[in-house]
Amino acid sequence: MIVKSPENSYDIVIAGGGMVGATFAITVSKALKKAGLKILVVEAFEPSTVDPNAASFDSRSTALSFGSKEILNDSSIWVELSNKAEPIREIVISDKGRFGTARITCKEQNLEALGYVVENKDLGLILNNRLTRSESIHYFTPATIRDAAPRKSGMNLKISNGSDSHLVRSNLLVLADGGKSPICDQLGIVRVRQNYNQHAIVCNVAFEKAHRGMAFERFTETGPLAVLPLRNFKNENRCSVVWSVNEQESDKFLKLNQEALLRELQGQFGQRLGRIKKLGELHCFPLGLSIAKEQIRPSIVLLGNVAHTLHPVAGQGMNLALRDMEALVKSIEKGIKEGSNCGEMRVLQRYLENQSVDQHQVITFTDNLVKLFSSNSMSKVMTRKLGLLSLELFPGLKKSFAKQAMGIGWGG
C-alpha cells in the first residue's frame, strides 16, 4: 500500500522500487507471509501516470531466462505477465564474416521456450500494482534515503520526501537502487570497475519477415549484436536490438541519418529476417563491468546492478539478480525459522556463500565472452570458430551451454 509517511520501525527496508527491488519485496512478503514481516519500499520516482494500455513501438524490454520465469512463477508475478511475454524458441549464435553457426532450440531441450522477452512497462505496471495493493508492504514514493547509519542491531535511516524528513529503524537494509547508488557511496562501499571501451546502442526495429521466436547473438568486429523477438505491434515484426560498438564509433553512428544507420545495422546483421523496414528511438550508454567489493555488511545487502553490473552480452544481468534475490529470500526464511533476525550476519553470509559460485561463473563467462568476441586476433578468431563448431558437434556440450543460457545451469 502507498503510505504518506513511514512507521518508525521495519524488519526490511528496500532502497529502490524498480524491477529488482519491487520483485524482492513481493517475493519475500509472499514467502514469509506467516512471519508477518514489516516491509518498506522507498522509491525516488512516483509511479508512472502514463496510460498503461498505451502501446508503443519503442517500448524497452528485458530478456528473462527460463529459470527466471520459474522464479517469477513462485511469487505469482508470472501469472499476470505470461500473456504479455514473447517466447524465445531458438537462439542463433554467429560470428560475422566467418563460417560457423550454433543453434539452440526449445525442442531440443523439451521446453516450451528457452526464455521470454518482456516489455519493461508491462512488468513495471504489474509490480507497481502489486506494491500498491499489498497489505503487508508499505510503498513510500517519491522518497529517498538520505542517510544510513549502523546501530547495534540494524540500521538507522533518514528518509526524505519533499521538505519532510523521517527517522526509521530497520533490521535489514536492502540496496536495490542501481549501479550509481548514492547510499553505497555514503557508506563507503567500493565498487571495482572495468571499462570495455564500448557503448550499447539500444533500439527497436521492424523487419520484413516475422522472427518466429528466434533470438540472435551475432558477434561483429566492434562487439556483440543481440536481436531479440518482441510482440507484434500494429502488424510490424518488431525486435529489440542491443548493438555494442566501439566508443569512438558510437558518436559517428548516432549522427547518421536514419537511412544511413539502417544500412550500417543491416550490414552487421545480414538478411536473416529480410530488410529492416523501421528504426525506432535510439538510446546509448557506456558498457563496463562493476562489482561491489562488499555485497553484505551487518544489516545490509546489495541486490541487482549495485552488486554487479554486467555487459549485456547473453543477457545475464537481470537473470543473475533474480537468482540472487531468490537465494536471499530462502536464507532469510531459514534464518527466521532458526530464530534469527533477518539482518544478522550469519543469515547474509549464508546467502552469499550459496550464491558466490553462481555469481563468479556468470561474471567470468560474460567477461570472457566480451573479450573473446570483440577481438580480431587470429588466436581468438580460431577459438571462436572451434567453439561454435563444438556446440554443434557435441550434444553434451551444447546441452550444458543451453542450461547456462536458460539460467538453470549456473552454480549447479
Secondary structure, DSSP 8 states (H G I E B T S, - for coil): -B-SS--SEEEEEEE--SHHHHHHHHHHHHHTGGGT--EEEE-SS----S-TT---TT--EEEEEHHHHHHHHHTTHHHHHGGG-EEE-EEEEEETTSS-EEEEETTTTTSS-SEEEEEHHHHHHHHHHHHHH-SSEEEE-S-EEEEEEEETTEEEEEEEETTEEEEEEEEEEEE-S-TT-HHHHHHT--EEEEEEEEEEEEEEEEESS--TTEEEEEE-SSSEEEEEE---BTTBEEEEEEEEEEHHHHHHHHHS-HHHHHHHHHHHH-STT--EEEE---EEEEEEEEEES-SEETTEEE-GGGTEE--SGGG-HHHHHHHHHHHHHHHHHHHHHTT--TT-HHHHHHHHHHHHHHHHHHHHHHHHHHHHHT---HHHHHHHHHHHHHHHH-HHHHHHHHHHHTTSSTT-
